[in-house]
């Protein structure tokens, strides 16, 4: 659970209700917040299946999302994001790439290309925020087949649009790999989440794409209606000669 504020409190409460009613099951809900006296701790408190971790999100995910080790985190762990959190999963993949290739140019570039959404904005950090909604969505919307905001069938799916964007960019000659998508889907009682293993898979995609050549990797955290997209650019691998010259000064 990313954050123990109003959203984290609501989601943790909903999961507890769903479990009590036999609608879901889980080992432990971990609520991560920098505030040791966050709202979720005050209102919900710890329980046998709920714990609180006082940590910066960056530090927490650097440890939690390490590749699976025997008897470490089971592959069915899920991450419940806050609707207003920064693009934490992309930031983790970016840090992993820079750690993996310390002598390689790695940058974040604006995501190019036309996109079929009425909302399309570029953030200060070059994250491209897109949405099929040009209206205010209901709080905690589960994005059903019948859109509650317009009272009509939902005819769009963000994952399809991002895959189509990647295909168009490749057709135009861009060396784009992916996309690596972390897809937040409603699971129970208004709580959306995505698999932690999907984030690790995104990291593996970056590793494989950049193993021997320069490339761009399209990465997104999305739901059916909304998305945050980034383009991770991996420069050419330094040759053995250049690495040796750098080492020798």
C-alpha positions as CSV (number, residue, x, y, z in Angstrom):
1,X,0.0,0.0,0.0
2,X,1.7,3.2,-1.2
3,X,0.9,5.8,1.5
4,X,-1.1,5.8,4.6
5,X,-3.1,9.0,4.0
6,X,-6.7,9.2,2.9
7,X,-6.4,6.9,0.0
8,X,-4.3,4.3,1.8
9,X,-6.7,4.4,4.7
10,X,-9.6,3.8,2.4
11,X,-8.0,1.0,0.5
12,X,-6.7,-0.8,3.6
13,X,-10.2,-0.5,5.2
14,X,-11.8,-1.9,2.0
15,X,-9.4,-4.9,1.9
16,X,-10.1,-5.7,5.5
17,X,-13.9,-5.6,4.9
18,X,-13.5,-7.8,1.8
19,X,-11.5,-10.3,3.7
20,X,-14.0,-10.4,6.6
21,X,-16.8,-11.1,4.1
22,X,-14.9,-13.9,2.4
23,X,-14.5,-11.9,-0.9
24,X,-10.7,-12.0,-0.8
25,X,-7.7,-13.4,1.1
26,X,-4.2,-12.2,1.7
27,X,-1.3,-12.7,4.1
28,X,-0.5,-9.1,5.1
29,X,-1.3,-5.6,4.0
30,X,1.9,-3.5,4.3
31,X,1.2,0.3,4.5
32,X,4.3,2.3,3.6
33,X,4.4,5.9,4.7
34,X,7.1,8.3,5.9
35,X,4.9,9.5,8.7
36,X,5.0,7.2,11.7
37,X,1.6,8.7,12.8
38,X,-0.1,8.5,9.4
39,X,-3.9,8.5,9.1
40,X,-4.1,4.8,8.4
41,X,-2.2,3.9,11.6
42,X,-4.3,6.2,13.7
43,X,-7.7,5.1,12.3
44,X,-7.0,1.4,11.6
45,X,-4.1,0.4,13.7
46,X,-1.9,-2.7,13.3
47,X,-3.5,-6.2,13.1
48,X,-2.3,-9.7,12.6
49,X,-2.7,-9.1,8.8
50,X,-1.7,-5.4,8.7
51,X,1.6,-3.8,9.4
52,X,3.1,-0.3,8.9
53,X,6.5,0.5,7.5
54,X,8.0,3.9,8.1
55,X,10.1,4.5,5.1
56,X,10.7,6.7,2.0
57,X,8.9,5.0,-0.9
58,X,12.2,4.9,-2.9
59,X,14.1,3.1,-0.3
60,X,11.3,0.7,0.4
61,X,10.8,-0.3,-3.3
62,X,14.6,-0.6,-3.8
63,X,14.5,-3.4,-1.3
64,X,11.1,-4.9,-1.9
65,X,11.4,-5.1,-5.7
66,X,14.7,-6.9,-5.8
67,X,14.6,-10.0,-8.0
68,X,12.9,-12.9,-6.3
69,X,15.1,-14.9,-4.0
70,X,14.1,-18.2,-2.5
71,X,11.8,-17.7,0.4
72,X,11.8,-14.0,-0.1
73,X,8.7,-12.2,-1.6
74,X,6.2,-14.7,-3.2
75,X,5.4,-13.9,-6.8
76,X,1.8,-13.0,-6.0
77,X,2.6,-9.8,-4.1
78,X,0.6,-6.8,-5.3
79,X,1.1,-3.1,-5.1
80,X,-1.8,-0.7,-4.3
81,X,-0.9,2.7,-5.7
82,X,-2.3,6.1,-4.7
83,X,-4.0,7.9,-7.6
84,X,-1.7,10.9,-7.0
85,X,1.6,9.2,-6.4
86,X,4.6,10.0,-8.6
87,X,5.6,7.5,-11.3
88,X,7.4,5.3,-8.7
89,X,7.7,2.1,-10.7
90,X,9.3,3.9,-13.6
91,X,11.7,5.6,-11.2
92,X,12.7,2.2,-9.8
93,X,13.3,0.7,-13.3
94,X,15.4,3.8,-14.2
95,X,17.5,3.5,-11.0
96,X,18.0,-0.2,-11.8
97,X,19.2,0.6,-15.3
98,X,21.7,3.2,-14.1
99,X,23.0,0.8,-11.5
100,X,23.3,-2.0,-14.1
101,X,25.1,0.2,-16.7
102,X,27.1,2.9,-14.7
103,X,29.2,3.8,-17.8
104,X,26.3,4.1,-20.2
105,X,24.3,7.2,-21.1
106,X,20.8,6.6,-19.7
107,X,18.2,9.3,-20.0
108,X,14.5,10.1,-19.9
109,X,13.1,11.5,-23.1
110,X,9.6,12.9,-23.9
111,X,7.3,10.2,-25.3
112,X,6.7,11.2,-28.9
113,X,3.8,10.5,-31.2
114,X,0.1,11.2,-31.4
115,X,-2.1,9.7,-28.8
116,X,-5.9,9.2,-29.1
117,X,-6.9,10.8,-25.7
118,X,-8.6,14.1,-25.0
119,X,-6.3,14.6,-22.0
120,X,-2.6,14.6,-22.9
121,X,-0.1,16.6,-20.8
122,X,3.7,16.5,-20.3
123,X,5.0,16.8,-16.8
124,X,8.1,18.7,-15.7
125,X,9.9,15.4,-15.4
126,X,9.0,14.4,-19.0
127,X,6.3,12.0,-17.9
128,X,3.4,12.0,-20.4
129,X,0.1,11.9,-18.6
130,X,-2.8,10.7,-20.7
131,X,-6.5,10.0,-20.1
132,X,-9.6,9.0,-22.1
133,X,-11.7,11.1,-19.7
134,X,-12.3,14.7,-20.4
135,X,-14.6,14.8,-17.4
136,X,-14.1,14.5,-13.6
137,X,-14.2,10.8,-12.8
138,X,-16.1,9.5,-9.8
139,X,-13.9,8.9,-6.7
140,X,-12.6,5.4,-6.6
141,X,-14.1,4.5,-9.9
142,X,-13.5,0.8,-10.8
143,X,-13.6,1.6,-14.6
144,X,-16.5,-0.8,-15.4
145,X,-17.6,-1.7,-18.9
146,X,-20.4,0.9,-18.6
147,X,-18.7,4.2,-17.8
148,X,-20.5,5.8,-14.8
149,X,-19.5,9.3,-15.8
150,X,-21.1,9.3,-19.3
151,X,-23.6,6.5,-18.8
152,X,-22.4,4.7,-21.9
153,X,-20.2,1.7,-22.7
154,X,-16.5,2.2,-22.3
155,X,-15.1,1.7,-25.8
156,X,-11.4,2.3,-24.9
157,X,-8.6,0.4,-23.2
158,X,-5.4,2.2,-22.4
159,X,-3.2,-0.8,-22.8
160,X,-4.3,-1.2,-26.4
161,X,-3.6,2.5,-27.1
162,X,-0.1,2.2,-25.7
163,X,0.7,-0.9,-27.6
164,X,-0.5,0.8,-30.8
165,X,1.7,3.8,-30.0
166,X,4.8,1.6,-29.7
167,X,4.0,-0.1,-33.0
168,X,3.6,3.3,-34.8
169,X,6.9,4.5,-33.3
170,X,8.7,1.3,-34.6
171,X,7.1,1.7,-38.0
172,X,8.5,5.2,-38.1
173,X,12.0,3.9,-37.5
174,X,12.4,4.5,-33.7
175,X,14.2,1.7,-31.9
176,X,11.4,1.3,-29.3
177,X,11.1,-1.8,-27.2
178,X,8.1,-2.8,-25.1
179,X,5.9,-1.4,-23.9
180,X,6.5,-2.5,-20.3
181,X,3.1,-1.9,-18.6
182,X,2.2,-1.9,-15.0
183,X,-1.6,-2.2,-15.3
184,X,-3.7,-1.2,-12.2
185,X,-6.9,-3.2,-12.2
186,X,-9.8,-3.3,-9.8
187,X,-9.7,-6.4,-7.7
188,X,-12.2,-6.1,-4.9
189,X,-14.3,-3.5,-3.1
190,X,-12.9,-0.6,-5.1
191,X,-9.3,-1.4,-4.7
192,X,-7.0,-1.4,-7.7
193,X,-3.6,-2.9,-7.8
194,X,-0.9,-4.4,-10.1
195,X,1.5,-7.3,-9.5
196,X,4.9,-6.6,-8.1
197,X,6.2,-9.3,-10.5
198,X,5.0,-7.2,-13.4
199,X,7.4,-4.4,-12.3
200,X,10.2,-7.0,-12.1
201,X,9.3,-8.2,-15.6
202,X,9.5,-4.6,-16.8
203,X,13.0,-4.4,-15.4
204,X,14.0,-7.6,-17.2
205,X,12.6,-6.2,-20.5
206,X,14.9,-3.2,-20.1
207,X,17.8,-5.5,-19.3
208,X,17.2,-7.6,-22.4
209,X,16.5,-4.7,-24.7
210,X,19.7,-2.9,-23.7
211,X,21.9,-5.9,-23.6
212,X,24.0,-5.0,-26.7
213,X,22.7,-1.9,-28.4
214,X,21.2,1.5,-28.0
215,X,17.4,1.4,-27.7
216,X,14.3,3.1,-26.3
217,X,11.9,1.4,-23.9
218,X,8.4,2.6,-23.5
219,X,7.2,2.2,-19.9
220,X,3.8,3.0,-18.4
221,X,1.8,2.7,-15.3
222,X,-1.8,2.6,-16.5
223,X,-5.4,1.7,-15.8
224,X,-8.1,1.2,-18.4
225,X,-8.7,4.9,-18.7
226,X,-5.6,6.7,-17.5
227,X,-1.8,6.4,-17.8
228,X,1.6,7.8,-17.0
229,X,4.1,7.1,-19.8
230,X,7.9,7.5,-20.0
231,X,10.5,6.7,-22.6
232,X,13.7,5.3,-21.2
233,X,16.6,5.8,-23.6
234,X,19.7,3.6,-23.3
235,X,22.8,4.9,-25.1
236,X,25.2,2.6,-26.9
237,X,27.2,0.2,-24.8
238,X,30.8,1.4,-24.3
239,X,33.2,-0.9,-26.2
240,X,35.7,-3.1,-24.3
241,X,38.5,-0.7,-25.6
242,X,36.7,2.4,-24.3
243,X,36.0,0.8,-21.0
244,X,39.6,-0.2,-20.6
245,X,40.8,3.4,-21.5
246,X,38.3,4.8,-19.0
247,X,39.6,2.4,-16.3
248,X,43.3,3.2,-17.1
249,X,42.5,7.0,-17.1
